[in-house]
Amino acid sequence: MKATISCDVHDYFEIVCMRKSQITITLHSGQKISGEASNIITNNKREEQITIINERLTTAIKLTDIAKLEAHDNLVPEHNFITNISSPEK
């Protein structure tokens, strides 16, 4: 069975993409990736990914690989947040 994330968590990813927020994500492996949230796409395996732009490089990260999402440097303070994402449901 394919791993999924909850609708509530998915909303956070949609919001940061809509706002083009600066984000830092932490993967379950501990690796951190920062940049501008761009879009949510579906790859050829039907897995949702967030695209992040950093220094003209676009990186796509599977949503189920993300352990923590941090939105920062937004002009509106309420748009800055940190959310820990529980392990994906299988």
Residue, then its C-alpha position, 0 to 999 in steps of 0.5 A: m500500500k502506498a504511503t499517504i499524508s493527511c488532508d490537514v498536512h496537505d493544506y500546509f503544503e498548498i498554502v506555502c506554494m500559494r504564498k510562494s513562501q520561503i521554506t525549510i523542510t527536514l526529511h525523515s533522513g535528517q537532510k534539510i532543504s531550503g528555498e521558495a515553495s513553488n508548486i505541488i506536482t504528481n510524478n509518474k508514480r502518482e506520488e505528490q511532490i513539492t517543488i522548491i526553487n533555490e538559486r535557480l535550481t528546482t528540486a522536487i521532494k515527495l511529500t511523504d519524505i518530509a518530517k518537518l515544514e517551516a515557513h519563514d521570512n514572510l512579511v506577515p508574521e502569522h504566515n510563518f510557522i513550523t509543523n512537524i509531520s508524523s510518519p506517513e500512513k501506509 
